[in-house]
Amino acid sequence: MIVAVAGGKGGVGKSTIALNLGAELDALVVDGDLAMADLPRGRGPDLHDVLAGRADPLEAVRRVGATHLLPCGRSLAGARAADLGRFETVIEGVEREFGRVIIDCPAGLASDVGTQLHVADVVVLVTTDTTEAIADALRTKRLALEAATPVGAVVLNRASVSADRERTIERTLGASVVTVPSSEEVHDARTTGRSVRECAPDSVSATRIETLGEIIARCEQK
């Protein structure tokens, strides 16, 4: 199963959700932001090298805490050398090896986002409770549907809202909403590059991420 984590607007915590969902599903997390990578990188080859034909995908995979990660480089030259046409083949290859793949998509609606949504089996939309962020998530949903990729769940991130508000967002975006509150546990986990489940397994945030994982796992069974 290939899951795209997308949202349209930058700064909504998409990479944090992708990393934590990867830990929950025991999946490989791929940093798909070719221009502004956000997940931990470390040394060695990365997605830029893989898409440029300079490295094998499995050679670029590393462990971050309990999670497997295929990071992306952060140089303009690397982004320019990357061949987006290789992306689908690369992702399908690592899916055969790891079984589950989480793609941390870039913000916006550029062609690379469309490519990543197209290769995915399901998309998780990440938004905050603002009019702008929800509007961007809705645009991303429309792009996903153009790529024939269904929305499996919506993460309302850094939020604490009423059940009525959750239902309103569910109706707007057409999928189950999981609300993940802002918390020190999430911040601390992000700072160390680990998942919330590793750092604070009994926290509310860890429980909500677990719920998200269960929803997406059910999508795999359909």
C-alpha positions as a Python dict, from the first residue, in 0.01 Angstrom:
ca = {
    (1, 'M'): (0, 0, 0),
    (2, 'I'): (120, 349, -90),
    (3, 'V'): (-15, 641, 114),
    (4, 'A'): (33, 1004, 14),
    (5, 'V'): (26, 1255, 299),
    (6, 'A'): (-68, 1590, 146),
    (7, 'G'): (-236, 1914, 234),
    (8, 'G'): (-178, 2198, -8),
    (9, 'K'): (-71, 2453, 250),
    (10, 'G'): (276, 2452, 402),
    (11, 'G'): (324, 2469, 777),
    (12, 'V'): (33, 2245, 878),
    (13, 'G'): (253, 1968, 1022),
    (14, 'K'): (232, 1733, 727),
    (15, 'S'): (583, 1593, 768),
    (16, 'T'): (524, 1523, 1136),
    (17, 'I'): (207, 1330, 1054),
    (18, 'A'): (385, 1137, 776),
    (19, 'L'): (668, 1032, 1007),
    (20, 'N'): (431, 926, 1283),
    (21, 'L'): (197, 741, 1047),
    (22, 'G'): (499, 559, 909),
    (23, 'A'): (594, 446, 1258),
    (24, 'E'): (237, 338, 1330),
    (25, 'L'): (207, 132, 1011),
    (26, 'D'): (567, 6, 1016),
    (27, 'A'): (607, 167, 673),
    (28, 'L'): (889, 325, 477),
    (29, 'V'): (854, 704, 482),
    (30, 'V'): (966, 885, 166),
    (31, 'D'): (1038, 1258, 177),
    (32, 'G'): (883, 1357, -155),
    (33, 'D'): (958, 1729, -130),
    (34, 'L'): (1227, 1761, -396),
    (35, 'A'): (1275, 2135, -342),
    (36, 'M'): (1232, 2183, 35),
    (37, 'A'): (1285, 1853, 215),
    (38, 'D'): (1182, 1856, 580),
    (39, 'L'): (1248, 1509, 722),
    (40, 'P'): (1583, 1412, 881),
    (41, 'R'): (1851, 1348, 621),
    (42, 'G'): (2187, 1242, 765),
    (43, 'R'): (2471, 1126, 542),
    (44, 'G'): (2466, 910, 232),
    (45, 'P'): (2259, 902, -87),
    (46, 'D'): (1906, 1042, -94),
    (47, 'L'): (1601, 1067, -319),
    (48, 'H'): (1772, 1325, -540),
    (49, 'D'): (2048, 1073, -609),
    (50, 'V'): (1797, 794, -671),
    (51, 'L'): (1592, 1001, -917),
    (52, 'A'): (1910, 1112, -1093),
    (53, 'G'): (2013, 748, -1138),
    (54, 'R'): (2316, 780, -911),
    (55, 'A'): (2197, 547, -634),
    (56, 'D'): (1977, 244, -577),
    (57, 'P'): (1662, 324, -374),
    (58, 'L'): (1740, 68, -104),
    (59, 'E'): (2090, 211, -70),
    (60, 'A'): (1935, 545, 25),
    (61, 'V'): (1705, 407, 297),
    (62, 'R'): (1810, 458, 659),
    (63, 'R'): (1668, 419, 1008),
    (64, 'V'): (1544, 717, 1206),
    (65, 'G'): (1444, 589, 1547),
    (66, 'A'): (1217, 292, 1477),
    (67, 'T'): (1120, 415, 1129),
    (68, 'H'): (1267, 346, 786),
    (69, 'L'): (1317, 668, 589),
    (70, 'L'): (1414, 750, 233),
    (71, 'P'): (1522, 1113, 275),
    (72, 'C'): (1553, 1383, 12),
    (73, 'G'): (1842, 1619, -51),
    (74, 'R'): (1822, 1993, 4),
    (75, 'S'): (2031, 2136, -278),
    (76, 'L'): (1897, 2320, -582),
    (77, 'A'): (2139, 2126, -803),
    (78, 'G'): (2004, 1798, -668),
    (79, 'A'): (1646, 1903, -729),
    (80, 'R'): (1728, 2004, -1086),
    (81, 'A'): (1904, 1674, -1157),
    (82, 'A'): (1616, 1465, -1020),
    (83, 'D'): (1405, 1299, -1290),
    (84, 'L'): (1045, 1301, -1169),
    (85, 'G'): (964, 1048, -1440),
    (86, 'R'): (1148, 786, -1232),
    (87, 'F'): (938, 850, -921),
    (88, 'E'): (661, 598, -980),
    (89, 'T'): (905, 316, -1060),
    (90, 'V'): (1111, 397, -751),
    (91, 'I'): (807, 401, -521),
    (92, 'E'): (666, 78, -661),
    (93, 'G'): (1007, -82, -610),
    (94, 'V'): (1035, 13, -245),
    (95, 'E'): (673, -91, -191),
    (96, 'R'): (768, -443, -300),
    (97, 'E'): (1048, -441, -45),
    (98, 'F'): (870, -278, 253),
    (99, 'G'): (502, -351, 186),
    (100, 'R'): (382, -9, 301),
    (101, 'V'): (511, 330, 185),
    (102, 'I'): (420, 676, 317),
    (103, 'I'): (499, 968, 83),
    (104, 'D'): (542, 1305, 252),
    (105, 'C'): (421, 1522, -37),
    (106, 'P'): (536, 1881, -91),
    (107, 'A'): (303, 2172, -26),
    (108, 'G'): (116, 2329, -315),
    (109, 'L'): (-33, 2183, -630),
    (110, 'A'): (271, 2157, -859),
    (111, 'S'): (329, 1869, -1100),
    (112, 'D'): (537, 1672, -849),
    (113, 'V'): (239, 1664, -612),
    (114, 'G'): (17, 1533, -890),
    (115, 'T'): (270, 1261, -970),
    (116, 'Q'): (288, 1153, -606),
    (117, 'L'): (-89, 1149, -565),
    (118, 'H'): (-119, 943, -883),
    (119, 'V'): (115, 669, -762),
    (120, 'A'): (-61, 644, -422),
    (121, 'D'): (-344, 408, -333),
    (122, 'V'): (-493, 651, -83),
    (123, 'V'): (-428, 1004, 41),
    (124, 'V'): (-432, 1148, 393),
    (125, 'L'): (-515, 1519, 394),
    (126, 'V'): (-350, 1726, 667),
    (127, 'T'): (-491, 2064, 763),
    (128, 'T'): (-527, 2301, 1053),
    (129, 'D'): (-854, 2459, 1160),
    (130, 'T'): (-824, 2773, 948),
    (131, 'T'): (-1027, 2875, 646),
    (132, 'E'): (-715, 2903, 429),
    (133, 'A'): (-574, 2563, 524),
    (134, 'I'): (-907, 2384, 477),
    (135, 'A'): (-955, 2551, 137),
    (136, 'D'): (-607, 2431, 34),
    (137, 'A'): (-687, 2080, 157),
    (138, 'L'): (-1004, 2085, -52),
    (139, 'R'): (-802, 2180, -361),
    (140, 'T'): (-562, 1894, -287),
    (141, 'K'): (-859, 1658, -255),
    (142, 'R'): (-980, 1762, -599),
    (143, 'L'): (-633, 1701, -744),
    (144, 'A'): (-627, 1356, -580),
    (145, 'L'): (-965, 1269, -728),
    (146, 'E'): (-839, 1376, -1071),
    (147, 'A'): (-561, 1122, -1016),
    (148, 'A'): (-826, 863, -913),
    (149, 'T'): (-679, 844, -561),
    (150, 'P'): (-939, 838, -281),
    (151, 'V'): (-909, 1032, 44),
    (152, 'G'): (-873, 784, 329),
    (153, 'A'): (-870, 1028, 620),
    (154, 'V'): (-829, 1390, 721),
    (155, 'V'): (-595, 1497, 1001),
    (156, 'L'): (-700, 1815, 1176),
    (157, 'N'): (-361, 1899, 1319),
    (158, 'R'): (-265, 2119, 1615),
    (159, 'A'): (-630, 2158, 1701),
    (160, 'S'): (-886, 2106, 1974),
    (161, 'V'): (-1237, 2132, 1832),
    (162, 'S'): (-1591, 2025, 1910),
    (163, 'A'): (-1755, 1717, 1763),
    (164, 'D'): (-1979, 1947, 1558),
    (165, 'R'): (-1675, 2117, 1405),
    (166, 'E'): (-1521, 1779, 1322),
    (167, 'R'): (-1841, 1675, 1146),
    (168, 'T'): (-1844, 1999, 946),
    (169, 'I'): (-1489, 1937, 825),
    (170, 'E'): (-1577, 1575, 750),
    (171, 'R'): (-1860, 1690, 527),
    (172, 'T'): (-1637, 1948, 357),
    (173, 'L'): (-1349, 1712, 283),
    (174, 'G'): (-1545, 1389, 253),
    (175, 'A'): (-1350, 1164, 489),
    (176, 'S'): (-1317, 1071, 856),
    (177, 'V'): (-1143, 1338, 1064),
    (178, 'V'): (-876, 1258, 1324),
    (179, 'T'): (-790, 1556, 1545),
    (180, 'V'): (-432, 1567, 1672),
    (181, 'P'): (-380, 1834, 1940),
    (182, 'S'): (-76, 2054, 1972),
    (183, 'S'): (139, 1910, 2250),
    (184, 'E'): (484, 1906, 2401),
    (185, 'E'): (506, 1534, 2322),
    (186, 'V'): (469, 1600, 1950),
    (187, 'H'): (722, 1883, 1964),
    (188, 'D'): (977, 1676, 2157),
    (189, 'A'): (938, 1379, 1924),
    (190, 'R'): (977, 1599, 1617),
    (191, 'T'): (1290, 1760, 1760),
    (192, 'T'): (1457, 1421, 1808),
    (193, 'G'): (1332, 1281, 1475),
    (194, 'R'): (1137, 1007, 1651),
    (195, 'S'): (770, 918, 1657),
    (196, 'V'): (530, 1018, 1933),
    (197, 'R'): (466, 649, 1995),
    (198, 'E'): (835, 605, 2082),
    (199, 'C'): (855, 915, 2304),
    (200, 'A'): (513, 925, 2470),
    (201, 'P'): (311, 612, 2392),
    (202, 'D'): (35, 697, 2642),
    (203, 'S'): (-22, 1054, 2521),
    (204, 'V'): (-340, 1177, 2353),
    (205, 'S'): (-142, 1250, 2036),
    (206, 'A'): (-9, 894, 2021),
    (207, 'T'): (-363, 759, 2064),
    (208, 'R'): (-493, 979, 1781),
    (209, 'I'): (-211, 869, 1550),
    (210, 'E'): (-295, 509, 1636),
    (211, 'T'): (-656, 579, 1532),
    (212, 'L'): (-532, 726, 1204),
    (213, 'G'): (-323, 416, 1144),
    (214, 'E'): (-625, 193, 1202),
    (215, 'I'): (-833, 392, 951),
    (216, 'I'): (-564, 369, 683),
    (217, 'A'): (-503, 0, 753),
    (218, 'R'): (-871, -62, 683),
    (219, 'C'): (-829, 112, 346),
    (220, 'E'): (-563, -145, 263),
    (221, 'Q'): (-810, -427, 322),
    (222, 'K'): (-1071, -291, 80),
}
